[in-house]
Each structure stands twice: as C-alpha cells, then as structure tokens.
Amino acid sequence: MNQRMAVRLASSVAFAFGCATLAGGALAQQVAPMPKRALSPVETVQQKAKEASEFEFLGALARTCFLPPSRSEDLRDIPAPYVTDPSKAPPRSSWYAEPAKVFDNLYFVGGKIHSAWALTTREGIILFDTIYPYNSEELIVGGMKKLGLDPKDIKYLIISHAHQDHIGGAEMMQKQFKPRLVMSGPDWDLVEKLAGRGNGPHPYEIGADWVARYFQVTENCARATQIKLEQLPR
C-alpha cells in the first residue's frame, strides 16, 4: 500500500468513526429514559398491597384492590350459587365453545374461558381437568362425542389443581365413566376444605409473618377502595 492510499484510508476511517460517534450521541439523546410518572394515591396503596402479598392472598388482592367499587355487600368465602342450585348457573352463551381437534391426538373440550383437554393413547384417553359442575357434561362428554371420541375410553382423569373450574365435573365423570383420578396430595386435601365441599380445618398454615402480610394487604386494599369510593360521583 503506497503512502497516498494509506492517508486516504486513514481519513475515511476517521470520518466514519466521527459520524458514528455523532450518531451514537444523537441516538442516546433520543432514547433517554422518560421520567417516571408519579403514582396516584390509589396506585400507591395498591403497590404496597402487591408487595406485601408476594405470591399469596391473590384472591383477596384481586377482589378488594382491583375490582371497581360496587357499594354492595362484601364478597365472602361462600360457595358459588350454582354449587347448591344448578338453576343459578351462568347463561350458556357466556361459556359454551365448540370442541376441536388441536393436534393428531389432542382435543379441546373446554369452554370460552376455562379449558379441558382429551389426549388419546393406545391404552385409552387421558382427560385433563373437568371445568364446572354445570357445564362439564355438555362441554366434555358432549364435546368428545362430537369429535368421535367415546368417554367410556377415559382411563385417567388428571386434575391440575384444586380450583372450582378444574374439579367441578370430576364427581360426574367418575360416576359415569370410572376413570382413575390423579391429583396431588395437597390438592386432594384442599378439595375437602373448599366452601361447600367439606368442613375441614383452614387449608393454610398460619404463622406470624403470614398474618402480618395478610393484614398489610387488606389494610392497603381497604385504603385503595376508600379512595376510589370517595372519587365516585355523588
């Protein structure tokens, strides 16, 4: 490389580096972080409640902190009306969905919001979850028949966890088709303690830290609700 070419190359590199530096500086100015928005009084106490809850008390957190204030009676840990009175079930239009074949041997037999799945094997069908008592027969049993599956071939019924929208149809499925029920030990115990399903002891082990955090959640959620109620038009 002769001297003239070396000078040109050095000049080009310097020019390119300078442009990149200027562009980088301009870009840095363009993407400078925006100042944080100050939290409203409601958001401040909601944040305190979320921090106290960690991964527990999520039901209380959702019901008391984040639902719109209704001025009605407090929600209590009581069975849903349809547990004892099927005539009070939600309208069919709010939960019905058509069954569907998803993969070669996986079928959806759930509803609009809650799911249930049928997995076919050479030994029989494995059913995952059973939705609610008021819609499990139509969605699961009826859905399987629409898809050409025989509910009598269900060998295993796997319950992922002991919430009402997963265990609701388990009793019906067991009585009609006699599948083997699979559920974790803690979930099995919890089913016996759910409202309307048993009279066992409280499902949680309560310690001092647990109680303290629970009251922090409820205290801050109560304050958030008070602020929201004060903001409602009179």
Phi, psi and omega in degrees: 000125181281173186295322182296317180294322179297320179294317179298317181296317180297321180295319180296317180297316180297319180296315181296319180296320179295317178297318180296321180296316179297317180296318180298319178295318179296319180296319180299323179292324182291324185258020177302136183300139179286146177297143182292138176285135178293137179288144175288166177304320178295313181297327180296312181286330175297319179296320177298320179295318179296318180295323179289327185288331186053247180246018180240176176057027185292328177295312178298321180298314182291317185290321189259339184259325193240354174276148178299141178296139186243349184063013181260184182294156181294149173286137181238164180278075180238159179298147173299147185306323185288347178295320180258344181221095183302338180292346181264014178295153177299156180299146183304324182297341182274346183228343186286138173217149179288143175290162183206147171273119186266312175229188184306319184228022179238129186232138176268124179228038181255198182242195183296324185247320185250147188246156169213148187225143176243126179245119181271139177224173179293335181270349182143191184258139173251124180255133180250113176070160189224014175057215184262161180294332184278344182231000184292324182292316181290314184287312186276301182294310179295321180295318179297318180295322177299328182271004179083017179258147180257115180302338178294344180274001179291120180261324181229139174241110183258122177260119184291321176195167194269047173266155186302326182281003177245331184258354191306320183259008185297317181297316179298316181296319180295318182293320185278322192237354174056042175285163175275124184274133179239122181205149179292156180302310179300322179292321178300316179296322183294325179303322182288347183251358180292151179304128179085000184234006179166173182233035181285179179292169179302136186289352182249145171275118188259124176239178184299316181295319180300313181296317181298316181292323179298317181289331174295319178298308184294323179297313181289325177293322177297320179294319178298317179295320178300316180297317181295321178295322179294336181272350180291144176296140181278000000 
